[in-house]
Amino acid sequence: MPVRRASRVPEASEPAAISFQKNLVHFNCAQYNCVVSKPNPFPKLPAAELLKLDHQLCFALYSASLAMTKLYKPLLDPLGLTYPQYLAMLVLWEGDGVTVSELGQRLQLDSGTLTPLLKRLEASGLVQRLRDSADERRVLVRLTPAGRGLKARAAKVPPQVACASGCSLDELAALTRRLKQLRDEIQSFPSADAA
């Protein structure tokens, strides 16, 4: 398994005191075979504190995701869309005629999840799936006139979500950027099953 290292890891000969003076902590994760150097977010916290539910980033993200999905439901019902369908439509409104695989990559969905979603959108008359005339192996997803027309109605959704968040637009933009960075960091972290 590859070893993931931060930009600066002290040399083996460097005294431990220098590391502490630079306010770095080295997490030696034997389970993941990695060393990460970051400013110490947990200075000598006892296990009882580390294991409190309300201290878990994963739970904050999970519960915020549940709350967000619950918020979207009454906003999307009049559009006839579920939350995953809305996300697919957002991608298509950005650029119509993407391949199924490109859509799956953007949404981070596998084909087993994406195919039924697209079938439902197609049955609703919002999209069409067509073989690419240049390459029959590729399937393109195109908006129908009804799918394009839904965009104007959907434009009312983001302002309502922003209002419900209680954040300014600058705060929402900063939070979105930070969450994307977090997602990218986690996705690039070597998984335990890669050994």
Contacts in CASP RR format, 6 or more apart in sequence:
PFRMAT RR
TARGET T0000
AUTHOR 0000-0000-0000
METHOD contacts of the structure
MODEL  1
MPVRRASRVPEASEPAAISFQKNLVHFNCAQYNCVVSKPNPFPKLPAAEL
LKLDHQLCFALYSASLAMTKLYKPLLDPLGLTYPQYLAMLVLWEGDGVTV
SELGQRLQLDSGTLTPLLKRLEASGLVQRLRDSADERRVLVRLTPAGRGL
KARAAKVPPQVACASGCSLDELAALTRRLKQLRDEIQSFPSADAA
1 32 0 8 1.000
1 33 0 8 1.000
1 190 0 8 1.000
1 194 0 8 1.000
1 195 0 8 1.000
2 190 0 8 1.000
3 33 0 8 1.000
3 34 0 8 1.000
3 35 0 8 1.000
4 32 0 8 1.000
4 34 0 8 1.000
4 35 0 8 1.000
4 36 0 8 1.000
4 188 0 8 1.000
4 189 0 8 1.000
4 190 0 8 1.000
5 34 0 8 1.000
5 35 0 8 1.000
5 36 0 8 1.000
5 37 0 8 1.000
6 35 0 8 1.000
6 36 0 8 1.000
6 37 0 8 1.000
6 38 0 8 1.000
7 37 0 8 1.000
8 37 0 8 1.000
9 26 0 8 1.000
9 35 0 8 1.000
9 37 0 8 1.000
10 18 0 8 1.000
10 19 0 8 1.000
10 24 0 8 1.000
10 26 0 8 1.000
10 37 0 8 1.000
19 26 0 8 1.000
23 39 0 8 1.000
23 40 0 8 1.000
24 37 0 8 1.000
24 38 0 8 1.000
24 39 0 8 1.000
24 40 0 8 1.000
25 37 0 8 1.000
25 38 0 8 1.000
25 39 0 8 1.000
25 40 0 8 1.000
25 42 0 8 1.000
26 35 0 8 1.000
26 36 0 8 1.000
26 37 0 8 1.000
27 34 0 8 1.000
27 35 0 8 1.000
27 36 0 8 1.000
27 38 0 8 1.000
28 35 0 8 1.000
29 35 0 8 1.000
29 36 0 8 1.000
31 192 0 8 1.000
32 189 0 8 1.000
32 190 0 8 1.000
32 192 0 8 1.000
33 190 0 8 1.000
33 195 0 8 1.000
34 189 0 8 1.000
34 190 0 8 1.000
42 50 0 8 1.000
49 55 0 8 1.000
53 59 0 8 1.000
68 161 0 8 1.000
69 83 0 8 1.000
71 161 0 8 1.000
71 164 0 8 1.000
72 83 0 8 1.000
72 86 0 8 1.000
72 157 0 8 1.000
72 161 0 8 1.000
73 83 0 8 1.000
75 156 0 8 1.000
75 157 0 8 1.000
75 160 0 8 1.000
75 161 0 8 1.000
76 82 0 8 1.000
76 83 0 8 1.000
76 85 0 8 1.000
76 86 0 8 1.000
76 157 0 8 1.000
78 153 0 8 1.000
79 86 0 8 1.000
79 150 0 8 1.000
79 153 0 8 1.000
79 154 0 8 1.000
79 157 0 8 1.000
80 124 0 8 1.000
81 89 0 8 1.000
81 150 0 8 1.000
81 154 0 8 1.000
82 120 0 8 1.000
84 107 0 8 1.000
84 109 0 8 1.000
84 113 0 8 1.000
84 117 0 8 1.000
85 117 0 8 1.000
85 120 0 8 1.000
85 121 0 8 1.000
86 154 0 8 1.000
86 157 0 8 1.000
87 107 0 8 1.000
88 103 0 8 1.000
88 107 0 8 1.000
88 114 0 8 1.000
88 117 0 8 1.000
88 118 0 8 1.000
88 121 0 8 1.000
88 127 0 8 1.000
89 121 0 8 1.000
89 126 0 8 1.000
89 147 0 8 1.000
89 150 0 8 1.000
89 151 0 8 1.000
89 154 0 8 1.000
91 98 0 8 1.000
91 103 0 8 1.000
91 106 0 8 1.000
91 107 0 8 1.000
92 98 0 8 1.000
92 103 0 8 1.000
92 127 0 8 1.000
92 141 0 8 1.000
92 142 0 8 1.000
92 143 0 8 1.000
92 147 0 8 1.000
93 143 0 8 1.000
93 148 0 8 1.000
93 151 0 8 1.000
93 154 0 8 1.000
96 142 0 8 1.000
96 143 0 8 1.000
96 148 0 8 1.000
97 140 0 8 1.000
97 141 0 8 1.000
97 142 0 8 1.000
97 143 0 8 1.000
98 106 0 8 1.000
98 140 0 8 1.000
98 141 0 8 1.000
99 132 0 8 1.000
99 138 0 8 1.000
99 139 0 8 1.000
99 140 0 8 1.000
99 141 0 8 1.000
100 111 0 8 1.000
100 114 0 8 1.000
100 115 0 8 1.000
100 118 0 8 1.000
100 129 0 8 1.000
100 138 0 8 1.000
100 139 0 8 1.000
100 140 0 8 1.000
100 141 0 8 1.000
101 138 0 8 1.000
103 114 0 8 1.000
103 118 0 8 1.000
103 141 0 8 1.000
104 110 0 8 1.000
104 111 0 8 1.000
104 114 0 8 1.000
107 114 0 8 1.000
109 117 0 8 1.000
118 127 0 8 1.000
118 129 0 8 1.000
118 141 0 8 1.000
121 127 0 8 1.000
122 128 0 8 1.000
122 129 0 8 1.000
125 144 0 8 1.000
125 146 0 8 1.000
125 147 0 8 1.000
126 143 0 8 1.000
126 144 0 8 1.000
126 146 0 8 1.000
126 147 0 8 1.000
126 150 0 8 1.000
127 141 0 8 1.000
127 142 0 8 1.000
127 143 0 8 1.000
127 144 0 8 1.000
127 147 0 8 1.000
128 141 0 8 1.000
128 142 0 8 1.000
128 143 0 8 1.000
128 144 0 8 1.000
129 139 0 8 1.000
129 140 0 8 1.000
129 141 0 8 1.000
129 142 0 8 1.000
130 139 0 8 1.000
130 140 0 8 1.000
130 142 0 8 1.000
131 138 0 8 1.000
131 139 0 8 1.000
131 140 0 8 1.000
132 138 0 8 1.000
132 139 0 8 1.000
132 140 0 8 1.000
162 169 0 8 1.000
162 172 0 8 1.000
165 172 0 8 1.000
167 175 0 8 1.000
END
